[in-house]
Amino acid sequence: MAKSAGASSAPHDTPTPAAARRLRVWDLPTRLFHWTLAASVIASIVTAKVGGNATVWHFRLGYLAFALLSFRLLWGVMGGHWSRFGAFVYGPGALWRYLRGASRAEDRFDIGHSPLGSLSVWALLLLLALQVATGLVADDEIANVGPLNRFVSGALASQATGYHKAIGQWVLIGLVVLHVGAVLFYLLHKRRNLVAPMLHGDKVLESDVPADLPPSRDTAATRLLALGLFAACAAGVAWVVSLGG
């Protein structure tokens, strides 16, 4: 485990120039959330396409996504500095400056999520939440019924099912493709590796970056807090699912 927020004990994917320094940007809970959610989304799409016995796993993966999204909601308030919602909520002015390439000295768009990247994150989180919500009340009128289906009308369940299986699924796939495409664009065109920091947590900062930028806390205590929060979220999801029993 890393000793502290800005520790340089993370793996070094590239040599660090002498004039540069490392800053802990993505704490371990955020990184685990990111990769676990990505894997669960991909697996849920695959199991939905396969159907049959794989549908059982589609539901389980949906419950996992539900727990992860609930955790991220809490971690957006209690997590490391750059993982908090306040660190990547931008106004129209900041977005316009970013798109024009006219950032101000105080703008640190290259540290956490950029204004454009934050829009992608918000869109993915909101659409995933909608996909989970519609799945909880869906009914394909064959063999698969969401655990909360009995609490909604047949008309609402039908609309939710239609959205979940068609529009929601394809919009989500489209956003995932755009997200991956943006990562490749930054890597190949701007020569900025966005994947490596999400693996080891640190970003290399140039010498002209202010020295007082806050690192994300990533200590044993914060990791235990995250574990407890996720356990509580998983228990909450299990309780919600049990309501359909």
Secondary structure by P-SEA (a helix, b strand, c coil): cccccccccccccccccccccccccccaaaaaaaaaaaaaaaaaaaaaaacccaaaaaaaaaaaaaaaaaaaaaaacccccccccccccccaaaaaaaaaccccccccccccccaaaaaaaaaaaaaaaaaaaaaaaccccccccccccccccaaaaaaaaaaaacaaaaaaaaaaaaaaaaaaaaaccccccaaaaaaccbbbbccccccccccccccaaaaaaaaaaaaaaaaaaaaaaaccc
